Amino acid sequence: MRYRALFLDMDGTFLDFHAAEREAYRSAMDWAGLAATQEGYRLYSAINDGLWKAFERGEIQKQDIRNRRFAQLFLALGIESDSVAVEQRYEGFLAQGHTLIPHAREVLAQLSCRLPLYVVTNGFAQVQKNRLKLAGIDGFMTDCFASEELGFQKPQKAFFDACFSRIHKPLSPGEVLLVGDSLTSDILGAVNAGIVSCWFNPDGEKNETNLRPDYEIRDLTQLPALLEEA
Protein backbone atom coordinates (compact mmCIF):
# COMPACT_ATOMS: atom_id res chain seq x y z
CA MET A 1 0.00 0.00 0.00
CA ARG A 2 1.51 3.32 -1.08
CA TYR A 3 -0.49 5.56 1.27
CA ARG A 4 0.35 6.27 4.89
CA ALA A 5 -2.72 8.38 5.75
CA LEU A 6 -6.14 9.37 4.46
CA PHE A 7 -7.65 12.85 4.35
CA LEU A 8 -11.43 12.47 4.49
CA ASP A 9 -14.10 15.02 3.71
CA MET A 10 -17.22 14.43 5.79
CA ASP A 11 -20.32 16.18 4.39
CA GLY A 12 -21.61 14.30 1.38
CA THR A 13 -18.88 11.69 1.76
CA PHE A 14 -19.42 10.01 5.13
CA LEU A 15 -22.13 12.20 6.69
CA ASP A 16 -25.41 12.85 4.87
CA PHE A 17 -25.36 16.64 4.87
CA HIS A 18 -28.56 17.09 2.89
CA ALA A 19 -30.56 15.07 5.42
CA ALA A 20 -29.10 17.16 8.26
CA GLU A 21 -29.70 20.40 6.36
CA ARG A 22 -33.34 19.61 5.58
CA GLU A 23 -34.15 18.68 9.17
CA ALA A 24 -32.30 21.69 10.63
CA TYR A 25 -34.08 24.04 8.23
CA ARG A 26 -37.49 22.62 9.12
CA SER A 27 -36.78 22.80 12.85
CA ALA A 28 -35.44 26.36 12.69
CA MET A 29 -38.41 27.61 10.68
CA ASP A 30 -40.83 25.83 13.02
CA TRP A 31 -39.09 27.45 16.00
CA ALA A 32 -39.59 30.87 14.39
CA GLY A 33 -43.25 30.14 13.62
CA LEU A 34 -42.59 30.22 9.88
CA ALA A 35 -43.75 27.82 7.18
CA ALA A 36 -41.05 25.33 6.21
CA THR A 37 -42.13 24.77 2.61
CA GLN A 38 -40.28 22.74 0.00
CA GLU A 39 -39.96 25.85 -2.16
CA GLY A 40 -38.42 27.75 0.74
CA TYR A 41 -36.01 24.94 1.49
CA ARG A 42 -34.88 24.67 -2.13
CA LEU A 43 -34.24 28.41 -2.20
CA TYR A 44 -32.37 28.29 1.10
CA SER A 45 -30.24 25.37 -0.09
CA ALA A 46 -29.33 27.23 -3.29
CA ILE A 47 -28.41 30.38 -1.34
CA ASN A 48 -26.38 28.38 1.16
CA ASP A 49 -24.55 26.45 -1.56
CA GLY A 50 -23.73 29.67 -3.40
CA LEU A 51 -22.31 31.25 -0.27
CA TRP A 52 -20.15 28.20 0.50
CA LYS A 53 -18.84 28.22 -3.08
CA ALA A 54 -17.97 31.92 -2.68
CA PHE A 55 -16.16 31.06 0.55
CA GLU A 56 -14.18 28.33 -1.24
CA ARG A 57 -13.13 30.91 -3.83
CA GLY A 58 -12.00 33.27 -1.08
CA GLU A 59 -14.59 35.91 -1.99
CA ILE A 60 -16.25 36.06 1.44
CA GLN A 61 -15.42 35.14 5.03
CA LYS A 62 -17.03 32.24 6.85
CA GLN A 63 -18.93 34.60 9.15
CA ASP A 64 -20.55 36.07 6.04
CA ILE A 65 -22.28 32.74 5.49
CA ARG A 66 -23.85 32.97 8.94
CA ASN A 67 -24.82 36.58 8.39
CA ARG A 68 -26.27 36.25 4.92
CA ARG A 69 -28.02 32.94 4.28
CA PHE A 70 -31.24 33.46 6.24
CA ALA A 71 -31.17 37.22 5.66
CA GLN A 72 -31.12 36.63 1.89
CA LEU A 73 -33.78 33.94 2.16
CA PHE A 74 -36.17 36.11 4.16
CA LEU A 75 -35.62 39.02 1.78
CA ALA A 76 -36.39 36.81 -1.24
CA LEU A 77 -39.51 35.37 0.40
CA GLY A 78 -40.72 38.69 1.81
CA ILE A 79 -40.51 37.38 5.38
CA GLU A 80 -40.05 39.71 8.33
CA SER A 81 -38.20 37.74 11.01
CA ASP A 82 -34.98 37.82 13.02
CA SER A 83 -32.52 36.12 10.66
CA VAL A 84 -29.75 36.18 13.27
CA ALA A 85 -31.84 34.30 15.83
CA VAL A 86 -33.02 31.80 13.23
CA GLU A 87 -29.41 31.25 12.12
CA GLN A 88 -28.36 30.52 15.68
CA ARG A 89 -31.16 28.01 16.12
CA TYR A 90 -30.40 26.47 12.73
CA GLU A 91 -26.76 25.84 13.66
CA GLY A 92 -27.84 24.23 16.89
CA PHE A 93 -30.21 21.90 15.05
CA LEU A 94 -27.62 21.21 12.33
CA ALA A 95 -25.11 20.11 14.96
CA GLN A 96 -27.54 17.32 15.87
CA GLY A 97 -27.74 15.91 12.34
CA HIS A 98 -25.71 12.74 12.14
CA THR A 99 -27.22 10.50 9.47
CA LEU A 100 -24.46 8.48 7.83
CA ILE A 101 -23.89 7.75 4.16
CA PRO A 102 -24.52 4.00 3.52
CA HIS A 103 -21.64 1.79 4.72
CA ALA A 104 -19.78 4.74 6.28
CA ARG A 105 -19.34 3.21 9.72
CA GLU A 106 -18.14 -0.20 8.56
CA VAL A 107 -15.71 1.31 6.04
CA LEU A 108 -14.27 3.76 8.57
CA ALA A 109 -13.86 0.97 11.12
CA GLN A 110 -11.98 -1.08 8.56
CA LEU A 111 -9.79 1.79 7.36
CA SER A 112 -8.92 3.02 10.84
CA CYS A 113 -7.27 -0.32 11.60
CA ARG A 114 -4.89 0.23 8.70
CA LEU A 115 -4.19 3.95 8.42
CA PRO A 116 -4.56 7.20 10.37
CA LEU A 117 -7.69 9.05 9.26
CA TYR A 118 -7.83 12.84 9.24
CA VAL A 119 -11.03 14.82 8.74
CA VAL A 120 -10.58 17.79 6.39
CA THR A 121 -13.63 20.05 6.47
CA ASN A 122 -14.77 23.56 5.62
CA GLY A 123 -17.76 23.16 7.92
CA PHE A 124 -18.15 25.08 11.17
CA ALA A 125 -15.78 23.35 13.59
CA GLN A 126 -18.04 22.80 16.59
CA VAL A 127 -20.97 21.72 14.41
CA GLN A 128 -18.82 19.16 12.60
CA LYS A 129 -17.18 17.75 15.71
CA ASN A 130 -20.54 17.33 17.44
CA ARG A 131 -21.99 15.53 14.42
CA LEU A 132 -19.01 13.15 14.29
CA LYS A 133 -19.52 12.36 17.97
CA LEU A 134 -23.27 11.80 17.65
CA ALA A 135 -22.74 9.58 14.62
CA GLY A 136 -20.32 7.47 16.66
CA ILE A 137 -17.45 7.82 14.18
CA ASP A 138 -15.24 10.34 15.97
CA GLY A 139 -13.30 7.48 17.56
CA PHE A 140 -12.11 6.34 14.13
CA MET A 141 -10.45 9.69 13.45
CA THR A 142 -6.88 10.56 14.37
CA ASP A 143 -7.64 14.29 14.14
CA CYS A 144 -10.11 16.78 12.68
CA PHE A 145 -8.82 19.72 10.62
CA ALA A 146 -11.45 22.44 10.21
CA SER A 147 -10.88 25.53 8.09
CA GLU A 148 -12.38 27.69 10.83
CA GLU A 149 -9.54 26.68 13.15
CA LEU A 150 -6.74 26.59 10.58
CA GLY A 151 -7.43 30.01 9.10
CA PHE A 152 -7.52 28.67 5.53
CA GLN A 153 -10.12 26.73 3.58
CA LYS A 154 -10.28 24.03 0.95
CA PRO A 155 -9.31 24.23 -1.89
CA GLN A 156 -6.42 26.50 -0.84
CA LYS A 157 -3.01 24.86 -0.73
CA ALA A 158 -2.43 26.72 2.55
CA PHE A 159 -5.23 24.69 4.15
CA PHE A 160 -3.43 21.44 3.41
CA ASP A 161 -0.04 22.88 4.34
CA ALA A 162 -1.57 23.70 7.74
CA CYS A 163 -2.91 20.13 8.02
CA PHE A 164 0.52 18.63 7.35
CA SER A 165 2.13 20.97 9.86
CA ARG A 166 -0.17 19.62 12.59
CA ILE A 167 0.58 15.96 11.93
CA HIS A 168 3.34 14.81 14.25
CA LYS A 169 4.59 12.06 11.97
CA PRO A 170 6.07 13.66 8.84
CA LEU A 171 4.07 12.94 5.69
CA SER A 172 4.59 14.02 2.11
CA PRO A 173 1.58 14.86 -0.13
CA GLY A 174 2.32 11.79 -2.23
CA GLU A 175 1.75 9.54 0.79
CA VAL A 176 -1.82 10.78 1.35
CA LEU A 177 -5.07 9.98 -0.42
CA LEU A 178 -7.89 12.52 -0.14
CA VAL A 179 -11.48 11.26 -0.45
CA GLY A 180 -14.29 13.75 -1.02
CA ASP A 181 -17.47 14.44 -2.96
CA SER A 182 -16.80 18.01 -4.10
CA LEU A 183 -14.86 18.67 -7.29
CA THR A 184 -14.43 22.37 -6.49
CA SER A 185 -13.39 21.90 -2.87
CA ASP A 186 -11.89 18.45 -2.37
CA ILE A 187 -10.53 17.50 -5.78
CA LEU A 188 -9.29 20.98 -6.66
CA GLY A 189 -7.76 21.20 -3.20
CA ALA A 190 -5.94 17.92 -3.75
CA VAL A 191 -4.64 19.16 -7.10
CA ASN A 192 -3.43 22.41 -5.52
CA ALA A 193 -1.64 20.52 -2.74
CA GLY A 194 -0.20 17.73 -4.88
CA ILE A 195 -2.30 15.08 -3.10
CA VAL A 196 -3.74 12.00 -4.80
CA SER A 197 -7.53 12.30 -4.95
CA CYS A 198 -10.56 10.01 -4.97
CA TRP A 199 -13.89 11.49 -6.01
CA PHE A 200 -16.88 9.98 -4.20
CA ASN A 201 -19.64 10.25 -6.80
CA PRO A 202 -22.58 8.10 -5.66
CA ASP A 203 -25.06 9.53 -8.16
CA GLY A 204 -22.79 9.13 -11.16
CA GLU A 205 -22.75 12.84 -11.90
CA LYS A 206 -20.99 13.95 -15.06
CA ASN A 207 -17.72 15.75 -14.45
CA GLU A 208 -18.00 18.86 -16.61
CA THR A 209 -14.91 20.53 -15.18
CA ASN A 210 -11.30 20.24 -16.28
CA LEU A 211 -10.46 18.60 -12.94
CA ARG A 212 -9.48 14.95 -13.17
CA PRO A 213 -9.50 12.99 -9.92
CA ASP A 214 -7.05 10.11 -9.75
CA TYR A 215 -9.82 7.72 -8.73
CA GLU A 216 -13.61 7.70 -8.69
CA ILE A 217 -15.92 5.52 -6.59
CA ARG A 218 -19.70 5.24 -6.42
CA ASP A 219 -19.92 3.33 -3.12
CA LEU A 220 -17.80 3.65 0.01
CA THR A 221 -17.29 -0.11 0.08
CA GLN A 222 -15.04 0.33 -2.97
CA LEU A 223 -12.52 2.32 -0.95
CA PRO A 224 -10.71 -0.49 0.94
CA ALA A 225 -10.15 -2.44 -2.28
CA LEU A 226 -8.90 0.70 -4.01
CA LEU A 227 -6.27 1.12 -1.30
CA GLU A 228 -5.11 -2.47 -1.71
CA GLU A 229 -4.70 -2.04 -5.45
CA ALA A 230 -2.98 1.35 -5.31
MARKOL-713607 format. One record per residue (C-alpha): residue in three letters; x, y, z. Coordinates in nm, 2 decimals. Example, Ala and Ser with C-alpha at 12.3 -4.5 7.8 and 13.67 -1.06 7.14 Angstrom:
2
<pt residuo="Ala" px="1.23" py="-0.45" pz="0.78"/>
<pt residuo="Ser" px="1.37" py="-0.11" pz="0.71"/>
***
This chain:
230
<pt residuo="Met" px="0.00" py="0.00" pz="0.00"/>
<pt residuo="Arg" px="0.15" py="0.33" pz="-0.11"/>
<pt residuo="Tyr" px="-0.05" py="0.56" pz="0.13"/>
<pt residuo="Arg" px="0.04" py="0.63" pz="0.49"/>
<pt residuo="Ala" px="-0.27" py="0.84" pz="0.57"/>
<pt residuo="Leu" px="-0.61" py="0.94" pz="0.45"/>
<pt residuo="Phe" px="-0.76" py="1.28" pz="0.43"/>
<pt residuo="Leu" px="-1.14" py="1.25" pz="0.45"/>
<pt residuo="Asp" px="-1.41" py="1.50" pz="0.37"/>
<pt residuo="Met" px="-1.72" py="1.44" pz="0.58"/>
<pt residuo="Asp" px="-2.03" py="1.62" pz="0.44"/>
<pt residuo="Gly" px="-2.16" py="1.43" pz="0.14"/>
<pt residuo="Thr" px="-1.89" py="1.17" pz="0.18"/>
<pt residuo="Phe" px="-1.94" py="1.00" pz="0.51"/>
<pt residuo="Leu" px="-2.21" py="1.22" pz="0.67"/>
<pt residuo="Asp" px="-2.54" py="1.29" pz="0.49"/>
<pt residuo="Phe" px="-2.54" py="1.66" pz="0.49"/>
<pt residuo="His" px="-2.86" py="1.71" pz="0.29"/>
<pt residuo="Ala" px="-3.06" py="1.51" pz="0.54"/>
<pt residuo="Ala" px="-2.91" py="1.72" pz="0.83"/>
<pt residuo="Glu" px="-2.97" py="2.04" pz="0.64"/>
<pt residuo="Arg" px="-3.33" py="1.96" pz="0.56"/>
<pt residuo="Glu" px="-3.42" py="1.87" pz="0.92"/>
<pt residuo="Ala" px="-3.23" py="2.17" pz="1.06"/>
<pt residuo="Tyr" px="-3.41" py="2.40" pz="0.82"/>
<pt residuo="Arg" px="-3.75" py="2.26" pz="0.91"/>
<pt residuo="Ser" px="-3.68" py="2.28" pz="1.28"/>
<pt residuo="Ala" px="-3.54" py="2.64" pz="1.27"/>
<pt residuo="Met" px="-3.84" py="2.76" pz="1.07"/>
<pt residuo="Asp" px="-4.08" py="2.58" pz="1.30"/>
<pt residuo="Trp" px="-3.91" py="2.74" pz="1.60"/>
<pt residuo="Ala" px="-3.96" py="3.09" pz="1.44"/>
<pt residuo="Gly" px="-4.32" py="3.01" pz="1.36"/>
<pt residuo="Leu" px="-4.26" py="3.02" pz="0.99"/>
<pt residuo="Ala" px="-4.38" py="2.78" pz="0.72"/>
<pt residuo="Ala" px="-4.11" py="2.53" pz="0.62"/>
<pt residuo="Thr" px="-4.21" py="2.48" pz="0.26"/>
<pt residuo="Gln" px="-4.03" py="2.27" pz="0.00"/>
<pt residuo="Glu" px="-4.00" py="2.59" pz="-0.22"/>
<pt residuo="Gly" px="-3.84" py="2.78" pz="0.07"/>
<pt residuo="Tyr" px="-3.60" py="2.49" pz="0.15"/>
<pt residuo="Arg" px="-3.49" py="2.47" pz="-0.21"/>
<pt residuo="Leu" px="-3.42" py="2.84" pz="-0.22"/>
<pt residuo="Tyr" px="-3.24" py="2.83" pz="0.11"/>
<pt residuo="Ser" px="-3.02" py="2.54" pz="-0.01"/>
<pt residuo="Ala" px="-2.93" py="2.72" pz="-0.33"/>
<pt residuo="Ile" px="-2.84" py="3.04" pz="-0.13"/>
<pt residuo="Asn" px="-2.64" py="2.84" pz="0.12"/>
<pt residuo="Asp" px="-2.46" py="2.65" pz="-0.16"/>
<pt residuo="Gly" px="-2.37" py="2.97" pz="-0.34"/>
<pt residuo="Leu" px="-2.23" py="3.13" pz="-0.03"/>
<pt residuo="Trp" px="-2.02" py="2.82" pz="0.05"/>
<pt residuo="Lys" px="-1.88" py="2.82" pz="-0.31"/>
<pt residuo="Ala" px="-1.80" py="3.19" pz="-0.27"/>
<pt residuo="Phe" px="-1.62" py="3.11" pz="0.05"/>
<pt residuo="Glu" px="-1.42" py="2.83" pz="-0.12"/>
<pt residuo="Arg" px="-1.31" py="3.09" pz="-0.38"/>
<pt residuo="Gly" px="-1.20" py="3.33" pz="-0.11"/>
<pt residuo="Glu" px="-1.46" py="3.59" pz="-0.20"/>
<pt residuo="Ile" px="-1.62" py="3.61" pz="0.14"/>
<pt residuo="Gln" px="-1.54" py="3.51" pz="0.50"/>
<pt residuo="Lys" px="-1.70" py="3.22" pz="0.69"/>
<pt residuo="Gln" px="-1.89" py="3.46" pz="0.91"/>
<pt residuo="Asp" px="-2.05" py="3.61" pz="0.60"/>
<pt residuo="Ile" px="-2.23" py="3.27" pz="0.55"/>
<pt residuo="Arg" px="-2.38" py="3.30" pz="0.89"/>
<pt residuo="Asn" px="-2.48" py="3.66" pz="0.84"/>
<pt residuo="Arg" px="-2.63" py="3.62" pz="0.49"/>
<pt residuo="Arg" px="-2.80" py="3.29" pz="0.43"/>
<pt residuo="Phe" px="-3.12" py="3.35" pz="0.62"/>
<pt residuo="Ala" px="-3.12" py="3.72" pz="0.57"/>
<pt residuo="Gln" px="-3.11" py="3.66" pz="0.19"/>
<pt residuo="Leu" px="-3.38" py="3.39" pz="0.22"/>
<pt residuo="Phe" px="-3.62" py="3.61" pz="0.42"/>
<pt residuo="Leu" px="-3.56" py="3.90" pz="0.18"/>
<pt residuo="Ala" px="-3.64" py="3.68" pz="-0.12"/>
<pt residuo="Leu" px="-3.95" py="3.54" pz="0.04"/>
<pt residuo="Gly" px="-4.07" py="3.87" pz="0.18"/>
<pt residuo="Ile" px="-4.05" py="3.74" pz="0.54"/>
<pt residuo="Glu" px="-4.00" py="3.97" pz="0.83"/>
<pt residuo="Ser" px="-3.82" py="3.77" pz="1.10"/>
<pt residuo="Asp" px="-3.50" py="3.78" pz="1.30"/>
<pt residuo="Ser" px="-3.25" py="3.61" pz="1.07"/>
<pt residuo="Val" px="-2.97" py="3.62" pz="1.33"/>
<pt residuo="Ala" px="-3.18" py="3.43" pz="1.58"/>
<pt residuo="Val" px="-3.30" py="3.18" pz="1.32"/>
<pt residuo="Glu" px="-2.94" py="3.13" pz="1.21"/>
<pt residuo="Gln" px="-2.84" py="3.05" pz="1.57"/>
<pt residuo="Arg" px="-3.12" py="2.80" pz="1.61"/>
<pt residuo="Tyr" px="-3.04" py="2.65" pz="1.27"/>
<pt residuo="Glu" px="-2.68" py="2.58" pz="1.37"/>
<pt residuo="Gly" px="-2.78" py="2.42" pz="1.69"/>
<pt residuo="Phe" px="-3.02" py="2.19" pz="1.50"/>
<pt residuo="Leu" px="-2.76" py="2.12" pz="1.23"/>
<pt residuo="Ala" px="-2.51" py="2.01" pz="1.50"/>
<pt residuo="Gln" px="-2.75" py="1.73" pz="1.59"/>
<pt residuo="Gly" px="-2.77" py="1.59" pz="1.23"/>
<pt residuo="His" px="-2.57" py="1.27" pz="1.21"/>
<pt residuo="Thr" px="-2.72" py="1.05" pz="0.95"/>
<pt residuo="Leu" px="-2.45" py="0.85" pz="0.78"/>
<pt residuo="Ile" px="-2.39" py="0.77" pz="0.42"/>
<pt residuo="Pro" px="-2.45" py="0.40" pz="0.35"/>
<pt residuo="His" px="-2.16" py="0.18" pz="0.47"/>
<pt residuo="Ala" px="-1.98" py="0.47" pz="0.63"/>
<pt residuo="Arg" px="-1.93" py="0.32" pz="0.97"/>
<pt residuo="Glu" px="-1.81" py="-0.02" pz="0.86"/>
<pt residuo="Val" px="-1.57" py="0.13" pz="0.60"/>
<pt residuo="Leu" px="-1.43" py="0.38" pz="0.86"/>
<pt residuo="Ala" px="-1.39" py="0.10" pz="1.11"/>
<pt residuo="Gln" px="-1.20" py="-0.11" pz="0.86"/>
<pt residuo="Leu" px="-0.98" py="0.18" pz="0.74"/>
<pt residuo="Ser" px="-0.89" py="0.30" pz="1.08"/>
<pt residuo="Cys" px="-0.73" py="-0.03" pz="1.16"/>
<pt residuo="Arg" px="-0.49" py="0.02" pz="0.87"/>
<pt residuo="Leu" px="-0.42" py="0.39" pz="0.84"/>
<pt residuo="Pro" px="-0.46" py="0.72" pz="1.04"/>
<pt residuo="Leu" px="-0.77" py="0.91" pz="0.93"/>
<pt residuo="Tyr" px="-0.78" py="1.28" pz="0.92"/>
<pt residuo="Val" px="-1.10" py="1.48" pz="0.87"/>
<pt residuo="Val" px="-1.06" py="1.78" pz="0.64"/>
<pt residuo="Thr" px="-1.36" py="2.00" pz="0.65"/>
<pt residuo="Asn" px="-1.48" py="2.36" pz="0.56"/>
<pt residuo="Gly" px="-1.78" py="2.32" pz="0.79"/>
<pt residuo="Phe" px="-1.81" py="2.51" pz="1.12"/>
<pt residuo="Ala" px="-1.58" py="2.33" pz="1.36"/>
<pt residuo="Gln" px="-1.80" py="2.28" pz="1.66"/>
<pt residuo="Val" px="-2.10" py="2.17" pz="1.44"/>
<pt residuo="Gln" px="-1.88" py="1.92" pz="1.26"/>
<pt residuo="Lys" px="-1.72" py="1.77" pz="1.57"/>
<pt residuo="Asn" px="-2.05" py="1.73" pz="1.74"/>
<pt residuo="Arg" px="-2.20" py="1.55" pz="1.44"/>
<pt residuo="Leu" px="-1.90" py="1.32" pz="1.43"/>
<pt residuo="Lys" px="-1.95" py="1.24" pz="1.80"/>
<pt residuo="Leu" px="-2.33" py="1.18" pz="1.77"/>
<pt residuo="Ala" px="-2.27" py="0.96" pz="1.46"/>
<pt residuo="Gly" px="-2.03" py="0.75" pz="1.67"/>
<pt residuo="Ile" px="-1.75" py="0.78" pz="1.42"/>
<pt residuo="Asp" px="-1.52" py="1.03" pz="1.60"/>
<pt residuo="Gly" px="-1.33" py="0.75" pz="1.76"/>
<pt residuo="Phe" px="-1.21" py="0.63" pz="1.41"/>
<pt residuo="Met" px="-1.05" py="0.97" pz="1.35"/>
<pt residuo="Thr" px="-0.69" py="1.06" pz="1.44"/>
<pt residuo="Asp" px="-0.76" py="1.43" pz="1.41"/>
<pt residuo="Cys" px="-1.01" py="1.68" pz="1.27"/>
<pt residuo="Phe" px="-0.88" py="1.97" pz="1.06"/>
<pt residuo="Ala" px="-1.15" py="2.24" pz="1.02"/>
<pt residuo="Ser" px="-1.09" py="2.55" pz="0.81"/>
<pt residuo="Glu" px="-1.24" py="2.77" pz="1.08"/>
<pt residuo="Glu" px="-0.95" py="2.67" pz="1.31"/>
<pt residuo="Leu" px="-0.67" py="2.66" pz="1.06"/>
<pt residuo="Gly" px="-0.74" py="3.00" pz="0.91"/>
<pt residuo="Phe" px="-0.75" py="2.87" pz="0.55"/>
<pt residuo="Gln" px="-1.01" py="2.67" pz="0.36"/>
<pt residuo="Lys" px="-1.03" py="2.40" pz="0.10"/>
<pt residuo="Pro" px="-0.93" py="2.42" pz="-0.19"/>
<pt residuo="Gln" px="-0.64" py="2.65" pz="-0.08"/>
<pt residuo="Lys" px="-0.30" py="2.49" pz="-0.07"/>
<pt residuo="Ala" px="-0.24" py="2.67" pz="0.25"/>
<pt residuo="Phe" px="-0.52" py="2.47" pz="0.41"/>
<pt residuo="Phe" px="-0.34" py="2.14" pz="0.34"/>
<pt residuo="Asp" px="0.00" py="2.29" pz="0.43"/>
<pt residuo="Ala" px="-0.16" py="2.37" pz="0.77"/>
<pt residuo="Cys" px="-0.29" py="2.01" pz="0.80"/>
<pt residuo="Phe" px="0.05" py="1.86" pz="0.73"/>
<pt residuo="Ser" px="0.21" py="2.10" pz="0.99"/>
<pt residuo="Arg" px="-0.02" py="1.96" pz="1.26"/>
<pt residuo="Ile" px="0.06" py="1.60" pz="1.19"/>
<pt residuo="His" px="0.33" py="1.48" pz="1.43"/>
<pt residuo="Lys" px="0.46" py="1.21" pz="1.20"/>
<pt residuo="Pro" px="0.61" py="1.37" pz="0.88"/>
<pt residuo="Leu" px="0.41" py="1.29" pz="0.57"/>
<pt residuo="Ser" px="0.46" py="1.40" pz="0.21"/>
<pt residuo="Pro" px="0.16" py="1.49" pz="-0.01"/>
<pt residuo="Gly" px="0.23" py="1.18" pz="-0.22"/>
<pt residuo="Glu" px="0.17" py="0.95" pz="0.08"/>
<pt residuo="Val" px="-0.18" py="1.08" pz="0.14"/>
<pt residuo="Leu" px="-0.51" py="1.00" pz="-0.04"/>
<pt residuo="Leu" px="-0.79" py="1.25" pz="-0.01"/>
<pt residuo="Val" px="-1.15" py="1.13" pz="-0.05"/>
<pt residuo="Gly" px="-1.43" py="1.37" pz="-0.10"/>
<pt residuo="Asp" px="-1.75" py="1.44" pz="-0.30"/>
<pt residuo="Ser" px="-1.68" py="1.80" pz="-0.41"/>
<pt residuo="Leu" px="-1.49" py="1.87" pz="-0.73"/>
<pt residuo="Thr" px="-1.44" py="2.24" pz="-0.65"/>
<pt residuo="Ser" px="-1.34" py="2.19" pz="-0.29"/>
<pt residuo="Asp" px="-1.19" py="1.85" pz="-0.24"/>
<pt residuo="Ile" px="-1.05" py="1.75" pz="-0.58"/>
<pt residuo="Leu" px="-0.93" py="2.10" pz="-0.67"/>
<pt residuo="Gly" px="-0.78" py="2.12" pz="-0.32"/>
<pt residuo="Ala" px="-0.59" py="1.79" pz="-0.37"/>
<pt residuo="Val" px="-0.46" py="1.92" pz="-0.71"/>
<pt residuo="Asn" px="-0.34" py="2.24" pz="-0.55"/>
<pt residuo="Ala" px="-0.16" py="2.05" pz="-0.27"/>
<pt residuo="Gly" px="-0.02" py="1.77" pz="-0.49"/>
<pt residuo="Ile" px="-0.23" py="1.51" pz="-0.31"/>
<pt residuo="Val" px="-0.37" py="1.20" pz="-0.48"/>
<pt residuo="Ser" px="-0.75" py="1.23" pz="-0.50"/>
<pt residuo="Cys" px="-1.06" py="1.00" pz="-0.50"/>
<pt residuo="Trp" px="-1.39" py="1.15" pz="-0.60"/>
<pt residuo="Phe" px="-1.69" py="1.00" pz="-0.42"/>
<pt residuo="Asn" px="-1.96" py="1.03" pz="-0.68"/>
<pt residuo="Pro" px="-2.26" py="0.81" pz="-0.57"/>
<pt residuo="Asp" px="-2.51" py="0.95" pz="-0.82"/>
<pt residuo="Gly" px="-2.28" py="0.91" pz="-1.12"/>
<pt residuo="Glu" px="-2.28" py="1.28" pz="-1.19"/>
<pt residuo="Lys" px="-2.10" py="1.40" pz="-1.51"/>
<pt residuo="Asn" px="-1.77" py="1.58" pz="-1.45"/>
<pt residuo="Glu" px="-1.80" py="1.89" pz="-1.66"/>
<pt residuo="Thr" px="-1.49" py="2.05" pz="-1.52"/>
<pt residuo="Asn" px="-1.13" py="2.02" pz="-1.63"/>
<pt residuo="Leu" px="-1.05" py="1.86" pz="-1.29"/>
<pt residuo="Arg" px="-0.95" py="1.49" pz="-1.32"/>
<pt residuo="Pro" px="-0.95" py="1.30" pz="-0.99"/>
<pt residuo="Asp" px="-0.70" py="1.01" pz="-0.98"/>
<pt residuo="Tyr" px="-0.98" py="0.77" pz="-0.87"/>
<pt residuo="Glu" px="-1.36" py="0.77" pz="-0.87"/>
<pt residuo="Ile" px="-1.59" py="0.55" pz="-0.66"/>
<pt residuo="Arg" px="-1.97" py="0.52" pz="-0.64"/>
<pt residuo="Asp" px="-1.99" py="0.33" pz="-0.31"/>
<pt residuo="Leu" px="-1.78" py="0.37" pz="0.00"/>
<pt residuo="Thr" px="-1.73" py="-0.01" pz="0.01"/>
<pt residuo="Gln" px="-1.50" py="0.03" pz="-0.30"/>
<pt residuo="Leu" px="-1.25" py="0.23" pz="-0.09"/>
<pt residuo="Pro" px="-1.07" py="-0.05" pz="0.09"/>
<pt residuo="Ala" px="-1.02" py="-0.24" pz="-0.23"/>
<pt residuo="Leu" px="-0.89" py="0.07" pz="-0.40"/>
<pt residuo="Leu" px="-0.63" py="0.11" pz="-0.13"/>
<pt residuo="Glu" px="-0.51" py="-0.25" pz="-0.17"/>
<pt residuo="Glu" px="-0.47" py="-0.20" pz="-0.54"/>
<pt residuo="Ala" px="-0.30" py="0.13" pz="-0.53"/>
***
